Amino acid sequence: VQLQASGGGLVQAGGSLRLSCAASGRPFINYVMGWFRQAPGKDHEFVAAASWSGNSTFYGDSVKGRFAISRNNAKNTVYLQMDRLKPEDTAVYYCAADYDPVPSSPGRLGVGTSKDECDYWGQGTQVTVSS
């Protein structure tokens, strides 16, 4: 099973980027999918999660109102639309997956979740926001 993140890059403050995470090796129905990030010298930070149905979404406080998570289960892909980017959004962004068959549940993906608590954790993509 692999989670492959893409879409990172360099953008000016106020700009937008769209990250994608493609899951391969198994269908990700019944898996919550989400995003975390890690800035240099800091711990991993929860960014967003989408329940397996896609009907419920959850966000970290620092990105609410600016980022939007969505998923396409037919494509086994989760997206993160990032708008009004700030220099403090600079980080490596990782996608993660956690098994939870409840359609509206965030599973274990949330504030304080460690990498080891996730069923799957992908390689990251760098996002750099210049001021």
N, C-alpha and C positions, 0 to 999 in steps of 0.2 A: 504494500500500500504506500502510495506517495501523494504528498500534497505539494504542488508546485506553484509558488507565487510568482507573479510577474506584474509589470506595469510601473515599477518604481522609476525614479529619475530625479532630475534637478528642476525645480520650479521656483519662480519668484513668489514672495509673500502675496497672498490674495488670489493666487492661482488655484488650479484644480488638477487633480490626477485621479485616475481610476485604476485600482488594483484588481487583479484577478487571481483566483486560486483554483486550479484544476486538480481534482482528486482522481486518482487512477488505482486500479487494482481491485476495487469492489464498489458496488453502488453505495451512495451515502444517504439513502433514505434511512430515517430513524437516527441520523446523526446530526447533532447541533454543529454548526460550523461558525467559526468566528475568527477574529483578528486580535493579535497582540502586537505590541511594539517595544523596542528596547533602544533607548538613547545611550550614547557613550557614558559609561560610568554610572548608569542607573539600572534599577531592576526592571524586569518585564512589567509592562502596563497593559491592562485590559483596554481594548478599543471598542469592539462591537461583537455581537453574536446574533445569529438568526436561528430560530427553532427549525426543526427539520421540515416542517410544513411551510416555513417562510412567512407565516402569518404573524409571528411575534418577533420583535427585534429589541435589542438591548444595547445600551451605549455607556461608555465611560463618561464621566462628567466633563472632562476636558474637550470632548469632541461632539457633544450633543448639539444639535442644530446646525452642524457643519458637515458631518459625515453621514453617509447612508449605506447600510449594508443590504444586500439582496442576494438571492440565489436562484439558480436554474437547475433543478434536480435532474431534468432530462440530460443536461450537459455535465452533471456532477461538478458544478462550478459555483463558487461564491465570489461576490464582487464587493468592493469597498469604494464608493464614490466619495472623494475628499474634496470639499470646496472651501474657499476662504482659508487657504492654508496659512499657517504661521511658522516662523522659524522654530518655535518649540515643538512643532510636529516632526522635526527632523529625527529620524530613527530608522532602524531596520524593522520592517513589518513582517510578521509571521502569521500564517494561517494555522488554525488548529481545528480538530474535530473531536467530539465527545458523544458517545452513544447515549441517547435518551429518546425513547419512543413516544413520549408525551408530545403531542403536536405543538403545544405552545410553550414548552419548557426551554429554558436556556442551558439545561444540563449543568455541568460544573464550570462552564465558561463564564467568568465574571471577574469582578475586582478581587484581587488576591490569589487568583488561580495560578498555580505554578505549572511549569512545562510538564513536570512529571505526572500531574493530575489529569492531563489530557490523554485521550486514547491515541491520538495522532497529532504530530507537530511537524510542520513543513519547514523547508529552508526559506530564508527570508529574502526580501527585496528592499533595497535601500531607497529611502525617500529623503531628499535634501531640499529644504526650503530656505532660500536666500532672502536676506532682508533688503 
